[in-house]
Amino acid sequence: MEDSPENVIPLSMAPQGAKLTLVGLSAGHGLSGRLMALGLVPGQQIEVLSNLRGPLMVKVRGCKIALARGMAHKVMVNQIR
């Protein structure tokens, strides 16, 4: 699957159970640095564990991470097929 603009969505819109590839961060310098320190770097695979109410739960490099919806909305991803 290509990283064309129509295939890229914010992480906050990904369904529970989706396996994704991070393609970019649309955040400022401070938040981008924090997200990258958590392992959210371009090319990294992410699995959505929970996207119901409250923070988004994702699995990155074998670790579970809770992200506020505002933060998750700045993480751009492609779904893995």
Buried (B, 14 or more C-beta within 10 A) or exposed (E): EEEEEEEBBBBBEBEEEBBBBBBBBEBEEEBBEEBBEBBBBEEBEBBBBBBEEEBBBBBBEEEEBEBEBEBBBBBBBBBEE
